């Protein structure tokens, strides 16, 4: 007997994704940055090198230690990523 699946949501949305790769002083960043209306103006940022992602807005970039924790980055590498994300978010 099959049970009916209970969805919390099941939406389809057109999104815009930017793929960008850049070399910092010590680390290469290969990112996919997805823009959607789903996350209240924030962007889905995927680091394809580390298989880590986060939903990020400018308020998150201002949070001390946020990028370091989410992407497991040293402070100087996180600063480079933060500078880049401020330009594109």
PEPE-V938516 format. One record per pair of residues at least 6 apart in sequence whose ideal C-beta (glycine too) atoms are under 8 Angstrom apart, sorted by sequence separation. I is the first residue (numbers start at 1). J is the second residue. D is the distance in Angstrom with one decimal. If there is no record, write none. Layout:
i->I j->J d->D
i->I j->J d->D
//
This chain:
i->22 j->28 d->7.5
i->23 j->29 d->7.7
i->46 j->52 d->7.7
i->47 j->53 d->6.8
i->54 j->60 d->7.3
i->60 j->66 d->5.4
i->61 j->67 d->7.3
i->67 j->73 d->6.1
i->68 j->74 d->7.3
i->21 j->28 d->6.9
i->22 j->29 d->5.5
i->36 j->43 d->7.9
i->46 j->53 d->4.3
i->68 j->75 d->6.1
i->71 j->78 d->7.0
i->21 j->29 d->6.7
i->35 j->43 d->5.7
i->36 j->44 d->6.7
i->45 j->53 d->6.3
i->73 j->81 d->6.6
i->20 j->29 d->7.8
i->21 j->30 d->4.7
i->34 j->43 d->6.4
i->44 j->53 d->6.4
i->45 j->54 d->5.6
i->20 j->30 d->7.9
i->21 j->31 d->7.3
i->33 j->43 d->5.4
i->34 j->44 d->4.2
i->44 j->54 d->7.8
i->45 j->55 d->7.7
i->68 j->78 d->4.5
i->71 j->81 d->6.9
i->19 j->30 d->8.0
i->20 j->31 d->5.3
i->33 j->44 d->7.4
i->34 j->45 d->7.9
i->44 j->55 d->5.7
i->45 j->56 d->5.0
i->67 j->78 d->4.2
i->19 j->31 d->7.3
i->33 j->45 d->5.4
i->34 j->46 d->7.4
i->43 j->55 d->7.3
i->44 j->56 d->7.9
i->18 j->31 d->8.0
i->19 j->32 d->5.4
i->20 j->33 d->6.9
i->32 j->45 d->7.7
i->33 j->46 d->7.7
i->42 j->55 d->4.9
i->43 j->56 d->5.7
i->18 j->32 d->7.4
i->19 j->33 d->8.0
i->31 j->45 d->6.2
i->32 j->46 d->4.3
i->42 j->56 d->5.9
i->43 j->57 d->7.2
i->67 j->81 d->5.6
i->17 j->32 d->5.6
i->18 j->33 d->4.7
i->31 j->46 d->6.6
i->42 j->57 d->3.9
i->67 j->82 d->5.7
i->17 j->33 d->6.8
i->31 j->47 d->6.0
i->32 j->48 d->6.2
i->39 j->55 d->4.9
i->41 j->57 d->6.2
i->54 j->70 d->4.5
i->17 j->34 d->4.6
i->18 j->35 d->7.8
i->30 j->47 d->7.1
i->31 j->48 d->6.9
i->40 j->57 d->7.8
i->54 j->71 d->7.3
i->16 j->34 d->7.2
i->17 j->35 d->7.5
i->29 j->47 d->6.8
i->30 j->48 d->4.4
i->42 j->60 d->7.4
i->52 j->70 d->6.4
i->67 j->85 d->7.9
i->15 j->34 d->5.3
i->16 j->35 d->4.5
i->30 j->49 d->5.1
i->52 j->71 d->5.2
i->15 j->35 d->6.3
i->16 j->36 d->7.9
i->29 j->49 d->7.1
i->52 j->72 d->6.8
i->15 j->36 d->4.6
i->28 j->49 d->6.6
i->50 j->71 d->6.2
i->61 j->82 d->5.4
i->50 j->72 d->6.5
i->13 j->36 d->5.9
i->13 j->37 d->6.8
i->47 j->71 d->5.5
i->61 j->85 d->5.8
i->13 j->38 d->6.3
i->61 j->86 d->6.0
i->11 j->38 d->7.6
i->58 j->86 d->7.2
i->61 j->89 d->7.2
i->56 j->85 d->6.5
i->58 j->89 d->6.1
i->57 j->89 d->6.7
i->56 j->89 d->6.5
i->45 j->85 d->6.9
i->27 j->73 d->7.5
i->43 j->89 d->5.4
i->42 j->89 d->8.0
i->26 j->74 d->7.7
i->26 j->76 d->7.0
i->27 j->77 d->4.8
i->25 j->76 d->7.0
i->26 j->77 d->6.0
i->29 j->80 d->7.7
i->25 j->77 d->7.9
i->29 j->81 d->6.1
i->24 j->77 d->6.0
i->27 j->80 d->7.5
i->25 j->80 d->6.7
i->29 j->84 d->7.3
i->33 j->88 d->6.3
i->24 j->80 d->4.0
i->33 j->89 d->7.7
i->24 j->81 d->7.5
i->22 j->84 d->6.7
i->20 j->88 d->7.7
i->18 j->88 d->7.1
//
